[in-house]
Each structure stands twice: as structure tokens, then as C-alpha cells.
Amino acid sequence: MKRSIYLRSVVIYIGVVLISLILSFWIMNVFYIDTIRERLQEDITEVGRQTITLYENSNYTDPVEFIANIPTFNYNLIIYDESGKALNPNDNGQWGTSNDQIKKVLNGGVVRVNDRSVSPPSQLNVGLPFQDNESRYALFIRPDLSFEENTIKRVMLTTLLLVLIIGSSIFVILMRYVVRPIQHLTEATKKVAVGDFTVRINSERHDEIGDLSRSFDHMAHDLSHLEEMRQEFVANVSHEIQSPLTSIGGYARVLQDNMLEEVERKKYLSIIQKETERLSKLSENLLKMTTLDADDPIFHLRSYSIDEQLREVIVSLEAMWAEKGIEVEVDLKEVQIEADYDQLSQVWINLLSNSIRYTDSNGVISIQMIDKVEEVIVEVRDTGSGIPEEDQAYVFDRFYKADKARSGNGGSGLGLAIVQRIVHLHQGNILLESKVGIGTTITITLPKLKKREET
């Protein structure tokens, strides 16, 4: 059987109230025993002494007759003679007065019951001695509060029951207010579980449940974005693979024509080769991204001269920039860095390849290095076509291309994504500034020593 928070909360509340009532009764009883009982005994004693004084000053010679004719209000009185016999038996039953107590009073003592177990207060007895015509008597007096006690008990019981009923009713209503957002969260979670990431709670509460609801909305938003990225990733991969495959298939069919001239045949074979290399590069980049996205990517850290690494990359790409007549300006300083050599080589290759690809013939690419105490800054600036401002926030997204015209330049849209991931894994930072028609500047900041994770 399902036990809801709502039902549990109501049961817990009622249980707490009942325990509180029991403890309240106990505390009140202790207070009564320690304070009220003592005060009541003093009042009873005073009433008894006044009664004896009235008898001594009256014309009555028989104490029983005196007791029978005077108003005793809320007190009952019993008189015992020297033999311990009750001269006016009380109709309310046994008082529990012992022979020893009677003898003590007859001998001039005063008896006050101090037994804490005696309850209610109408059971308190006080015994006082008095004498008449050389006869000794013992007057025992106790309050007659049965009516008041019953009335007080009924009032207290009624009040406590009303507190329990009203409090429980209010608590039941308020708990609905508390449980309702949890129910909404449960329903929303079920929708997310089946793939509906558009669900939102939109809670305006400012408590823990409100924080939980907002965290849920944030999670649902992230899952929705992740799902969009997944679908876009699949679509982009499919597109990037389909495009060269279509080209390869088309030119392969053309090559089956025996009447095709040798020059055209070599041209089509060259296109097939380029498309094959494009597929190979795409596969390599996808594998690279998968490796970099691992929870604990493997690093092969070593200390080396980053300026020498940049020079080697520039030389390795000389055929590309020399073919377009691009001038490469270099301002490098001797700087030692601790990093993964192969991964950072990939960074410089991707950045320079992009700059060369999108820089017009006879343009300029400058590489500048700034050496600081704990970090090194590398700026790669080109005089290319630039990137529109509305596209700059997405250039590091996978498969993103700033404009459709660039699609024909052989890029897969993974280069900058790989660069950003490698830089972040080295605990560095990457910034892009670009203006259409002027060029693009990419600034990479890397720590000279890679910070170790604290254990």
C-alpha cells in the first residue's frame, strides 16, 4: 500500500499533538502537586481553625449539632470523639482516615496529608484538635470540589478536543498546499522520464520546495538543450558523411564510362581522393572529440618550449599559406610550458588551418606571444573575411559553420570545438574577436604549469 507524504504528515501531526497533550497534563499535574496542593492545604487548615474558633465562641455545647447547623459551603467536616468514633458519619464514603491519624489529632497534633499520590484535591484531609468540657475531639475537614472538578475537567477536555480537531483540520488544509507542488514535481518527472523535456514547474515559492522546483526546471532545460544537441549532432554527422559519400558515389558511376577521357578521369579520381580524405578527417575528429569528452581524458604532460612548437606547426603548414601568398608574421618568446604536446599541436594546427582557409590571397596572419609570470598568452590574428557578430557565440559549437559559403572550404565544423575542449582541459581560456571584412583574432591563455586536482 502506498503511503503518501500527506497521510504521513497528518498522522505525525496528530501523534505529536496527542503526545503534547499527555505531557501537558503531566506537567500540570506536577505543578498542581508542588504548588496548588500546598496552598489548598493551608486554606483547609485555616477554615478548620476558624470553624473551631466559631464553635468555642458560640452557645453550642454539642459540636455535632454545631456542625449540622452552620453553613460549611464547599467543605465536609467529620468529628471523632476520644474513642475514635465518628460522631457525624459523612455520606460521601470513606475518607481513608487512619486510626493513627485520629489518635495523633486527639493528642493535640495536626494532620496534613502530604501524599503526592492523593488526587483529586477533594481527597486532601486536614485534621485539627479541639476540646470541649474536658472532652477531646478531632475535627477532619476536606474540600467538597466534586462539582468544580467535573466542570473543569469537562471544560479542559472540550478545549483540548477542539484544539485537536481545529488544529488537525487546519494542518490538513495547509499540508495540501505543501504536498501539491510535490505532486506536480512527480507528474513532471514522469513526463521527463518519457522524453518530454518541455515540461516546467514555474514555481514562485521562496522555500526549499521552490528551490527544488527551480532546480527541476533548470534540469529540464538542460536536458532539452542536450536533446537538441544530440539530434543536431546526429543530423550534422549524417550530413557531413552523406555529402562526401554522395560525391564519391556519383563520380564512381561517371568513371565507369569507358569513353571518359584520361584528363577527366584523373580529375574525378582526385575529387574522390579528396572526399575520402575528408571522410577520414571527419572520422578522426569525431574520435578525437569522443576521447576529449571522456570523464578522465589521458594526458601525457611534459615540459617543452611552446615557441618552438608554434614554429614547427607554422613550417608544417607552409605549403598551405605559401600557396595563397599569405604573409605570416611571428613574434614569439622563449617560454617553457607543461602540457600535452600532441594535444596542443592539434590546437595550433586547427587555428592556423582555419586562418589560412578563410584568409584571402596575399593576406596576413600574425602570431604573437605574451609571457607572464604564471601563464602564457598566444594571439592568432588574420585578415580574413571575419565572422558576423550574431554567429560569434556559436563558433565553438560542434558542426557549426558561421556562414554557408564556408561549407565549401572543406571544414567539418569540429575544429574550433576541439580547440576549445583541449584548452579547457589544460585549464586555460580561449576568446574570439572578429569583425566582418577586417579579420578574426583568437586569444588563448594557458597556465605554464598545469594545476593538479586536489585529492
C-alpha positions in Angstrom: 0.0 0.0 0.0 1.3 3.4 -1.0 2.0 5.7 1.9 1.9 9.3 0.8 3.7 12.2 2.5 0.4 13.9 3.0 -1.0 10.9 5.1 2.2 10.5 7.0 2.4 14.2 7.8 -1.2 14.2 9.1 -0.6 11.1 11.2 2.7 12.6 12.6 0.9 15.8 13.4 -1.9 14.1 15.3 0.7 11.9 17.1 2.7 15.0 18.1 -0.5 16.7 19.4 -1.5 13.7 21.5 2.0 13.4 23.0 2.0 17.1 23.7 -1.4 16.9 25.4 -0.2 14.0 27.6 3.0 15.8 28.5 0.9 18.9 29.2 -1.3 17.0 31.6 1.7 15.6 33.3 3.4 18.9 33.7 0.2 20.5 35.0 -0.2 17.6 37.5 3.4 18.1 38.8 2.7 21.9 39.1 -0.5 21.2 40.9 1.2 18.8 43.3 4.0 21.1 44.1 2.1 24.4 44.3 -1.7 24.2 44.3 -1.9 21.3 46.8 0.2 23.1 49.4 -1.8 26.2 49.1 -5.1 24.3 49.3 -4.0 22.5 52.4 -3.2 25.9 54.0 -6.7 27.1 53.1 -8.3 24.0 54.5 -6.3 24.4 57.8 -7.4 28.0 58.1 -11.1 27.0 57.5 -10.8 24.3 60.2 -9.3 26.7 62.7 -12.0 29.3 62.1 -14.7 26.7 62.5 -13.2 25.7 65.9 -13.0 29.3 66.9 -16.7 29.9 66.0 -17.7 26.8 68.0 -15.7 27.9 71.0 -17.3 31.4 70.9 -20.9 30.0 70.3 -23.5 28.8 72.7 -23.4 25.3 71.3 -22.4 22.6 73.7 -22.6 19.8 71.2 -20.1 20.1 68.3 -22.1 17.7 66.1 -25.1 20.0 66.5 -22.9 23.0 65.7 -21.5 21.4 62.6 -25.0 20.4 61.5 -26.4 24.0 61.8 -23.6 26.1 60.3 -23.0 26.5 56.6 -19.9 24.7 55.5 -20.1 25.8 51.9 -17.7 23.7 49.9 -16.2 21.7 52.8 -17.1 18.5 54.5 -16.4 18.0 58.2 -16.2 14.9 60.4 -15.8 14.9 64.2 -14.2 12.0 66.1 -14.5 11.5 69.9 -11.9 10.2 72.2 -12.7 6.6 71.3 -12.0 7.4 67.6 -15.7 7.1 66.7 -17.1 9.4 64.0 -19.9 11.4 65.6 -21.3 12.6 62.2 -20.5 10.0 59.6 -20.2 11.6 56.1 -22.4 10.3 53.3 -19.6 10.7 50.8 -18.0 7.4 51.8 -14.7 6.5 53.5 -12.2 9.3 53.7 -9.3 7.0 54.2 -8.5 8.4 57.6 -6.4 6.0 59.7 -6.7 5.3 63.4 -3.1 6.6 63.9 -4.1 9.9 62.3 -7.1 10.2 64.5 -5.0 9.4 67.7 -2.4 12.0 66.7 -5.1 14.7 66.4 -6.7 13.7 69.7 -3.3 14.0 71.3 -3.1 17.6 70.1 -1.3 17.2 66.8 -2.2 18.4 63.4 -2.5 16.0 60.4 -1.9 17.3 56.9 -1.9 14.7 54.2 1.3 15.2 52.1 0.9 12.0 50.0 1.6 13.1 46.3 -0.4 10.2 45.1 -3.6 11.6 46.5 -5.7 13.1 43.7 -8.0 14.8 43.1 -7.7 17.7 45.6 -11.1 16.8 47.1 -9.2 13.8 48.7 -7.0 16.1 50.8 -7.7 15.7 54.5 -6.6 18.1 57.3 -7.1 17.0 61.0 -7.3 19.6 63.8 -7.7 19.0 67.6 -10.1 20.9 69.8 -11.6 20.5 73.3 -15.0 21.0 74.9 -15.8 20.4 78.6 -12.7 18.4 79.1 -13.7 16.2 76.1 -11.2 16.0 73.3 -12.3 15.9 69.7 -10.6 15.5 66.3 -12.0 17.6 63.5 -11.2 16.4 60.0 -12.0 18.6 57.1 -11.7 18.2 53.3 -12.9 20.3 50.4 -16.1 19.4 48.5 -15.0 20.3 45.0 -16.5 17.4 43.1 -18.8 19.7 41.0 -16.0 22.2 40.2 -13.6 19.3 39.4 -16.0 17.8 37.0 -16.8 21.1 35.4 -13.1 22.0 35.0 -12.4 18.5 33.6 -15.2 18.9 31.0 -14.0 22.3 30.0 -10.4 21.2 29.7 -11.4 18.1 27.8 -13.6 20.0 25.5 -11.0 22.7 24.9 -8.3 20.1 24.1 -10.6 18.2 21.8 -11.4 21.5 20.0 -7.7 22.3 19.7 -7.1 18.8 18.3 -9.9 19.0 15.8 -9.4 22.6 14.7 -5.6 22.2 14.6 -5.8 18.9 12.6 -8.3 20.5 10.2 -6.0 23.5 9.6 -3.0 21.2 9.3 -4.7 19.0 6.7 -5.6 22.1 4.6 -2.1 23.5 4.9 -0.5 20.2 4.1 -2.3 20.2 0.8 -0.5 23.4 0.0 2.8 21.8 0.9 2.2 18.5 -0.9 0.6 19.9 -4.1 3.9 21.1 -5.6 5.5 17.7 -4.8 2.7 16.1 -6.7 3.3 18.5 -9.6 7.0 17.6 -9.5 6.1 13.9 -9.6 3.9 14.3 -12.6 6.6 16.5 -14.3 9.3 13.9 -13.6 7.2 11.2 -15.2 6.9 13.3 -18.3 10.6 13.9 -18.4 11.2 10.2 -18.0 9.3 9.5 -21.3 11.2 12.2 -23.1 9.1 15.3 -22.7 11.7 17.9 -21.8 9.4 20.9 -22.4 7.6 20.5 -19.0 8.2 23.3 -16.5 7.0 23.9 -12.9 7.4 27.7 -12.8 7.1 27.8 -9.1 7.0 31.2 -7.4 7.6 29.8 -3.9 10.7 31.0 -2.0 11.3 27.9 0.2 13.0 24.6 -0.2 10.3 23.3 -2.4 10.6 26.4 -4.6 14.3 25.8 -4.9 13.7 22.2 -5.8 11.1 23.2 -8.4 13.5 25.8 -10.0 16.3 23.2 -9.9 13.9 20.8 -11.8 13.2 23.5 -14.4 16.9 24.1 -14.8 17.5 20.4 -15.2 14.6 20.0 -17.7 16.0 23.0 -19.7 19.5 21.4 -19.8 18.1 18.1 -20.8 16.1 19.8 -23.5 19.2 21.6 -24.8 21.1 18.3 -24.6 18.5 16.5 -26.6 18.5 19.3 -29.2 22.3 19.0 -29.3 22.1 15.2 -29.7 19.6 15.5 -32.5 21.6 18.2 -34.2 24.8 16.2 -33.7 23.3 13.2 -35.4 21.9 15.3 -38.2 25.2 17.0 -38.7 27.2 13.8 -38.7 24.8 12.3 -41.1 25.0 15.3 -43.4 28.8 15.5 -43.2 29.1 11.8 -44.0 26.4 11.8 -46.7 27.9 14.7 -48.6 31.2 13.1 -49.5 29.6 9.7 -49.9 27.2 11.2 -52.5 30.1 12.8 -54.3 32.2 9.6 -54.2 29.2 7.5 -55.5 28.4 10.0 -58.3 32.0 10.2 -59.6 32.4 6.5 -59.3 29.5 6.0 -61.6 30.9 8.5 -64.0 34.3 6.7 -64.0 32.5 3.6 -65.3 32.1 5.3 -68.7 34.8 3.8 -70.9 34.6 6.8 -73.2 35.8 9.1 -70.5 39.0 11.0 -71.4 42.1 10.4 -69.2 42.2 14.0 -68.1 38.6 13.9 -66.8 39.3 10.5 -65.2 42.2 11.9 -63.3 40.2 14.9 -62.2 37.3 12.7 -60.9 39.8 10.4 -59.2 41.3 13.4 -57.5 37.9 14.6 -56.2 37.2 11.1 -54.9 40.5 11.1 -53.1 39.8 14.5 -51.5 36.3 13.4 -50.4 37.9 10.2 -49.0 40.4 12.3 -47.1 37.5 14.5 -45.9 35.7 11.4 -44.5 38.9 10.2 -42.9 39.4 13.7 -41.3 35.8 13.7 -40.1 36.2 10.3 -38.5 39.4 11.3 -36.9 37.9 14.5 -35.5 34.9 12.6 -34.1 37.2 10.1 -32.5 39.2 13.0 -31.1 36.0 14.6 -29.6 35.0 11.3 -28.1 38.4 11.0 -26.4 38.3 14.5 -25.1 34.8 14.1 -23.8 35.8 11.2 -21.6 35.4 11.7 -17.8 39.1 11.3 -17.3 40.9 12.0 -20.6 44.5 10.8 -20.7 47.2 13.4 -20.5 50.9 13.0 -21.4 52.3 16.0 -19.7 55.8 17.2 -20.3 57.8 20.4 -20.2 58.8 21.8 -23.5 59.3 25.1 -25.4 55.9 26.3 -26.7 57.6 28.8 -29.1 59.5 26.0 -30.8 56.2 24.1 -31.1 54.5 27.0 -32.8 57.4 27.4 -35.3 57.2 23.7 -36.2 53.4 24.0 -36.8 53.9 27.1 -39.0 56.6 25.3 -41.0 54.4 22.2 -41.4 51.6 24.3 -42.9 53.9 26.3 -45.1 52.5 24.7 -48.3 49.0 26.0 -47.5 49.9 29.6 -46.7 52.6 29.9 -49.3 50.2 28.7 -52.0 47.9 31.6 -51.2 50.7 34.1 -50.9 49.8 34.8 -47.2 52.4 36.6 -45.1 52.9 35.0 -41.7 54.2 37.4 -39.0 55.7 35.9 -35.9 56.5 37.5 -32.5 57.5 34.6 -30.2 59.4 34.4 -26.9 61.2 31.5 -25.4 58.7 30.1 -22.9 58.6 26.7 -21.2 55.2 25.2 -20.6 54.0 21.9 -19.1 51.3 20.4 -21.3 50.3 17.6 -23.6 52.5 18.2 -26.6 50.3 16.4 -29.2 47.1 17.9 -28.0 48.4 21.5 -28.1 49.9 20.8 -31.5 46.4 19.9 -32.6 45.2 23.3 -31.2 47.8 25.3 -33.3 47.2 23.3 -36.4 43.4 23.8 -36.2 43.7 27.5 -35.5 46.3 28.2 -38.3 44.4 26.0 -40.8 41.2 28.0 -40.2 43.1 31.3 -40.5 44.7 30.1 -43.8 41.4 28.7 -45.1 39.4 31.9 -44.5 42.1 34.5 -45.3 42.1 35.8 -48.9 45.2 35.5 -51.0 48.0 37.9 -50.1 46.5 38.4 -46.7 48.4 38.5 -43.4 48.4 36.1 -40.4 50.2 37.2 -37.2 51.1 35.1 -34.3 52.1 36.9 -31.1 53.1 35.5 -27.7 52.9 37.4 -24.3 54.9 35.9 -21.5 53.5 36.4 -18.0 54.6 35.1 -14.6 52.3 32.1 -14.4 50.7 32.0 -17.8 51.4 32.5 -21.5 49.1 34.2 -24.0 49.1 33.3 -27.7 47.2 35.5 -30.2 46.4 34.3 -33.7 45.2 37.2 -35.8 44.2 37.1 -39.5 42.9 39.5 -42.2 40.2 37.1 -43.3 36.5 37.7 -44.0 35.6 37.8 -40.3 32.6 36.3 -38.6 29.2 38.1 -38.1 28.5 39.2 -34.6 25.4 37.1 -34.3 27.4 33.9 -35.1 30.4 34.5 -32.8 28.6 33.0 -29.8 28.3 29.6 -31.6 31.6 29.2 -33.4 32.9 26.8 -30.7 29.8 24.6 -31.1 30.2 21.3 -32.8 29.5 21.3 -36.6 28.7 25.0 -36.5 29.7 27.0 -39.6 29.4 30.7 -39.4 28.1 31.0 -43.0 27.1 28.6 -45.6 29.7 29.9 -48.0 32.4 28.3 -45.8 30.9 24.9 -46.3 32.8 24.5 -49.5 36.1 25.1 -47.8 36.4 21.6 -46.5 35.7 22.3 -42.9 33.6 19.9 -40.8 32.7 22.4 -38.0 34.6 20.4 -35.4 38.0 22.2 -35.5 37.2 25.1 -33.0 35.2 22.7 -30.8 38.3 20.5 -30.5 40.5 23.6 -29.8 38.2 24.9 -27.0 38.0 21.4 -25.4 41.7 20.9 -25.3 42.3 24.4 -24.0 39.8 23.9 -21.2 41.3 20.6 -20.3 44.6 22.4 -19.9 42.8 24.8 -17.5 43.2 27.6 -20.0 40.9 30.1 -21.6 40.0 31.0 -25.2 38.5 34.2 -26.6 37.4 35.2 -30.1 37.1 38.7 -31.5 36.0 39.2 -35.1 34.8 41.9 -37.4 33.3 41.3 -40.9 35.7 42.4 -43.6 38.6 43.1 -41.1 39.5 39.7 -39.7 39.5 37.5 -36.6 41.6 37.3 -33.5 41.7 34.3 -31.3 43.4 34.6 -27.9 44.5 31.6 -25.9 45.7 31.8 -22.3 47.4 28.8 -20.8 49.0 28.2 -17.4 52.7 27.4 -17.6 52.2 24.6 -15.1 49.0 22.5 -15.3 47.3 22.6 -11.9 46.9 19.3 -10.3 43.4 18.3 -9.0 43.3 18.3 -5.2 42.9 14.9 -3.6 
